[in-house]
Amino acid sequence: MLVKFIRNNKIAAALFTVLRIYLGYAWLNAGIHKLTGGFDASGFLKGAVANPVTGPDGIVYGGWVSFLESFAIPNADIFNTLIPWGETLVGLGLILGCLTSIAAFFAVVMNFSFLLSGTVSHNPTDIIMGVLIMVAGYNAGVFGLDRYVVPFFKKRFGKDVEGKKIAA
């Protein structure tokens, strides 16, 4: 019943509009600062490898540390581009309500990446907001560009908002 309210109610759509604009602003602001401020991820990546998340039995996310050490650090230039542009595009998607569920998904992926690297900060609350926006689906972007973009894709690819095939 709650999910039905979240996914279909116009009041919920208005509340999710405020939530996604708030979250989008945070992502856009972070991305713009990185794009204009000479961002370099290598220090963060090296710090995450040097000081991994540990528990009573040692390193908690050994696979993540291995990924950072063997792929991310040697390819830091790729991440120096992906992170600022990813944050900026996620922010724009959420603010404009364009491909909202996809933007929220990538926001959550980035938040988890930061958490796995040992940075707690505001990531847990951002993850909760991102997951709620994803659960709301189309309704989170109905007061935004999704009102026009989703029907375009629906017509173009023959699927309704829920992903079910439309009878011809």
C-alpha positions as CSV (number, residue, x, y, z in Angstrom):
1,M,0.0,0.0,0.0
2,L,2.8,2.4,0.8
3,V,4.6,1.6,-2.4
4,K,1.4,2.2,-4.3
5,F,1.1,5.6,-2.7
6,I,4.8,6.4,-3.4
7,R,4.5,5.3,-7.1
8,N,1.1,6.8,-8.0
9,N,0.0,9.6,-5.7
10,K,0.4,13.3,-6.9
11,I,1.2,14.5,-3.3
12,A,4.0,11.9,-3.2
13,A,5.1,13.2,-6.6
14,A,5.3,16.7,-5.2
15,L,7.3,15.5,-2.1
16,F,9.6,13.5,-4.3
17,T,10.2,16.6,-6.5
18,V,11.4,18.5,-3.5
19,L,13.6,15.5,-2.4
20,R,15.1,15.0,-5.8
21,I,15.9,18.7,-6.3
22,Y,17.5,18.8,-2.8
23,L,19.6,15.7,-3.5
24,G,20.3,16.9,-7.1
25,Y,21.6,20.2,-5.9
26,A,24.1,18.4,-3.6
27,W,25.3,16.3,-6.4
28,L,25.5,19.1,-8.9
29,N,27.3,21.3,-6.4
30,A,29.9,18.6,-5.7
31,G,30.4,17.9,-9.4
32,I,30.8,21.5,-10.4
33,H,33.3,22.1,-7.6
34,K,35.3,19.1,-8.9
35,L,35.1,20.2,-12.5
36,T,36.2,23.7,-11.8
37,G,38.6,23.1,-8.9
38,G,41.2,20.7,-10.4
39,F,40.0,17.4,-9.0
40,D,42.4,14.6,-8.5
41,A,41.1,11.3,-7.1
42,S,44.5,9.6,-6.7
43,G,45.0,10.8,-3.2
44,F,41.6,9.6,-2.1
45,L,42.1,6.3,-3.8
46,K,45.6,5.8,-2.2
47,G,44.1,6.7,1.2
48,A,41.3,4.2,0.8
49,V,43.9,1.4,0.0
50,A,46.2,2.5,2.8
51,N,43.4,2.8,5.4
52,P,40.8,0.2,4.4
53,V,37.6,-0.4,6.3
54,T,38.5,-3.0,9.0
55,G,36.6,-5.1,11.5
56,P,37.6,-7.6,14.2
57,D,38.7,-10.1,11.5
58,G,40.7,-7.6,9.4
59,I,39.8,-5.9,6.1
60,V,36.1,-5.9,5.5
61,Y,35.9,-5.1,1.8
62,G,39.0,-6.9,0.5
63,G,37.6,-7.2,-3.0
64,W,37.0,-3.4,-3.1
65,V,40.5,-2.7,-1.9
66,S,41.9,-5.0,-4.6
67,F,39.8,-3.2,-7.2
68,L,41.1,0.2,-6.1
69,E,44.7,-1.0,-5.9
70,S,44.8,-3.0,-9.2
71,F,42.5,-0.9,-11.4
72,A,41.4,2.4,-10.0
73,I,44.8,3.8,-8.9
74,P,46.6,2.9,-12.1
75,N,43.7,4.4,-14.0
76,A,43.2,7.5,-11.8
77,D,42.9,9.7,-14.8
78,I,39.7,7.9,-15.9
79,F,38.3,8.4,-12.4
80,N,39.4,12.1,-12.5
81,T,37.0,12.5,-15.4
82,L,34.2,10.0,-14.4
83,I,33.6,11.3,-10.9
84,P,33.1,15.0,-11.5
85,W,31.1,14.4,-14.7
86,G,29.1,11.6,-13.0
87,E,28.3,13.8,-10.1
88,T,27.3,16.8,-12.3
89,L,25.1,14.6,-14.6
90,V,23.4,12.9,-11.7
91,G,22.7,16.3,-10.2
92,L,21.3,17.7,-13.4
93,G,19.2,14.5,-13.9
94,L,17.7,14.8,-10.4
95,I,17.1,18.6,-10.5
96,L,15.5,18.5,-14.0
97,G,13.6,15.2,-13.3
98,C,15.1,13.7,-16.4
99,L,15.8,10.0,-16.3
100,T,15.3,10.3,-12.6
101,S,15.4,6.7,-11.7
102,I,18.6,6.2,-13.6
103,A,20.2,9.3,-12.0
104,A,19.2,8.1,-8.6
105,F,20.7,4.6,-9.3
106,F,24.0,6.1,-10.3
107,A,23.9,8.4,-7.2
108,V,23.5,5.3,-5.0
109,V,26.3,3.5,-6.8
110,M,28.6,6.5,-6.2
111,N,27.5,6.7,-2.5
112,F,28.3,3.0,-2.0
113,S,31.7,3.5,-3.7
114,F,32.5,6.2,-1.2
115,L,31.2,4.1,1.7
116,L,33.2,1.0,0.6
117,S,36.3,3.3,0.5
118,G,35.8,4.3,4.2
119,T,34.1,7.6,3.8
120,V,30.8,7.8,5.8
121,S,29.9,11.5,5.7
122,H,26.4,12.0,4.4
123,N,26.5,8.9,2.2
124,P,24.0,6.8,4.3
125,T,21.3,9.5,4.2
126,D,22.0,10.1,0.4
127,I,21.6,6.4,-0.2
128,I,18.2,6.4,1.6
129,M,17.0,9.3,-0.5
130,G,18.3,7.7,-3.7
131,V,16.6,4.4,-2.9
132,L,13.3,6.2,-2.1
133,I,13.5,8.0,-5.4
134,M,14.2,4.8,-7.3
135,V,11.2,3.1,-5.5
136,A,9.0,6.0,-6.6
137,G,10.1,5.5,-10.2
138,Y,8.3,7.5,-12.7
139,N,6.3,9.4,-10.0
140,A,9.5,11.0,-8.7
141,G,10.1,12.7,-12.1
142,V,6.5,13.3,-13.1
143,F,6.9,17.0,-12.2
144,G,10.0,17.3,-14.4
145,L,11.3,16.3,-17.8
146,D,10.3,12.6,-17.2
147,R,6.8,13.7,-18.0
148,Y,8.0,14.1,-21.6
149,V,11.0,11.8,-21.8
150,V,9.4,8.6,-20.5
151,P,6.4,8.7,-22.9
152,F,8.9,9.3,-25.7
153,F,10.8,6.2,-24.8
154,K,7.6,4.3,-24.2
155,K,6.4,5.1,-27.7
156,R,9.9,4.5,-29.2
157,F,10.6,1.2,-27.6
158,G,7.0,-0.1,-27.0
159,K,7.1,-0.4,-23.3
160,D,4.9,1.2,-20.6
161,V,6.3,3.0,-17.5
162,E,6.5,-0.3,-15.6
163,G,8.5,-2.0,-18.4
164,K,5.7,-4.3,-19.6
165,K,5.3,-4.7,-23.4
166,I,2.4,-2.7,-24.9
167,A,0.0,-4.5,-27.1
168,A,0.2,-3.3,-30.6
